Every structure is written in C-alpha cells, then in structure tokens.
Amino acid sequence: MHTRPRVRRVRTVAGSEWTNAHGAALRPGLTGLGGDLRLPRGHRGPRLTRGRRPHRRRAEFPHFESDVVGLPSNDERLVEFTRNLLIKPDFTKPYVLDAPEKNGGFFVECGAHEGEAMSNTILLERAFGWTGLLVEGAPRSIVKMLIKSRKAWIAPTCMSLTNTSVMTIFHDNNYGGRVSPKRGFINEGVKVDAICIPFNTLMRAMDRTEIDLFSLDVESFELDILRTINFQDVKINILCVEFFLLSPVRVKKLLVLMEEHKFRLISRTDQDLIYAHETYVLPAGIKPMVITEEEIMKSVKGVPF
C-alpha cells in the first residue's frame, strides 16, 4: 500500500552549547527566517570524539534525513522545511570579503552615451562613491546626461584618433554615435561638427596620472585611440574595451598592443575584453584568463579588413 512521505518532528539546537573534550564552547546554532535552524530528530550535531577536534564537515553541513525528499515543489511540508532551513542575514555586520570593494575610485568612460543606459560606470558612482570623466561627442546624448546630474566630469567632445586635436564630422544617431565612418559603416544620424581631444590631453586637463577603470566604447575606433595613449604618463589599472565591431585583423592588432603594454586579459563578454595591468594587484580569486585567439574571434562582427 502506498503511503505519503511522513515528516518527523524536529528539534532546535539553537541555544544549546556544544563543547569539546576540553570544555571549550563550539559554534552556536544558526538562526533561520522561520526561527532557529532546526535539525531532524536523531541528528546529534557536530560529531565529538574524546581528545579530538570535532568533525568539521558534520558541523558545517548538518545531515538531514530523507523525510522531505521527493515532495513536489508546492507541498506545504517542503515549503515549511525550506523556510526553517534558511539562514537570516545580519544586516548590522560589515562585509568580510576576499575581494573588498574599492571606494572612491576614478573612471574614464569614453562613449558614455546619455550616462545611464548601458553605462559601465553608473553603478561604481552610485554604490561605491566613484567619480570620473564621461566623454561623449553626441550633442543629444550630452543634453540628456546633463539632466541626469551624474557625479562625474563631462567632456562634450570626441576622443581623438591621433595625437593631435582635430575637427571631424560626428554622426549623432541617438543611440551609438560615431565619428565619420571610414571602414564600411553606413553614414547615419544627424551630422555635426565636433572637436576631438587626445586622451593624454584630457588626463592632463584633469590632473590625473592614474585611472582605476578606463571604459572604451567608440563603435570600431577603439584600436585607434589606444594607439595614441602614452601609458608612461597615465597608469590604467583596468581597461574595458569593446572589440566585436572590429575586423579580425584589427582585433589581432589589439591583442598584440595590449600584450606590449603589459595588460593581462582577466575577463570577456561577447562585446568587451577586460584587461588588468600587470602591476595591478588582482583581488583574491581573480586570475588572468586562458583563452585562444580563435575563441575571441567567434564574437567578431566587424567588416573583414
């Protein structure tokens, strides 16, 4: 005869004090959303042996009997069991992390658009008190950015593709403007005259010799800008560069350039490569990526030259 699974009564261990052979108190019980963390009948907590240390695995990960195994997701007995299993967070205690957050950093975001949508820096500014420089050449995006009152400087200009300031035609298409296309892109959007300022000039104007994060998204002209940078004058710790609109040939040149300037690839998305300079101490648990050039090329959508 088929019988439904039976849920046994459980007992609480919170408030109990486990001691080892020398009388030293061990960890107390944990607190869950539904009250004290409850263990099934028959579970004795940490396994203690005479003259030995407690069995750490049993202490950290209590064993639960199979009374609730096999119950459907909407079964109230499983819901109640799960509710008692949850451990309530302590919002009064500070984080104790292997990779603590950096407060008060400085960023440069080139291709900042309107300062919020798809921004790589807004979270750093709002949550961690960062500030920096937002570079954008599209007039309509600049107007929107000013309304948002970002806590960062704004450069209403393009970043130069050479080591000199130049005038160019900027195509403001209201979502991803670019300087006058030269590599097969269709001219689109409102055409405006714009002055382009070199990266190192902008940094001198800001009196900056070190940047915590440089985010570069300029619709296929990333390599041109990176080639103009004097990395001896400005130290860049983390570099996020869009690459998927580059041609395969230019992606290869980008990879070589980053290696020449001692940058290590630490992460990637389908659109961006994220580098850290070799002098930058990476947080615990983050290591340089081992990825082949062929894998990176799978995301490339740029024109084939």
Sequence and secondary structure as in RCSB ss.txt:
>XXXX:A:sequence
MHTRPRVRRVRTVAGSEWTNAHGAALRPGLTGLGGDLRLPRGHRGPRLTRGRRPHRRRAEFPHFESDVVGLPSND
ERLVEFTRNLLIKPDFTKPYVLDAPEKNGGFFVECGAHEGEAMSNTILLERAFGWTGLLVEGAPRSIVKMLIKSR
KAWIAPTCMSLTNTSVMTIFHDNNYGGRVSPKRGFINEGVKVDAICIPFNTLMRAMDRTEIDLFSLDVESFELDI
LRTINFQDVKINILCVEFFLLSPVRVKKLLVLMEEHKFRLISRTDQDLIYAHETYVLPAGIKPMVITEEEIMKSV
KGVPF
>XXXX:A:secstr
         EEE TT   B TT  B     EETTEE EEETT  SS   TTS   HHHHHS    GGGTT  TT 
HHHHHHHHHH B   TTS    SS    S EEEEES TTSSTT SSHHHHHHH  EEEEE   HHHHHHHHHHT 
SSEEE SEE SSSS EEEEEEE SSS EES  SS    SEEEEEEEE HHHHHHHTT SEEEEEEE  TT HHHH
HHH  TTTSEEEEEEEE TTS HHHHHHHHHHHHHTTEEEEEE SSEEEEEETTS   TT       HHHHHTT 
 S   
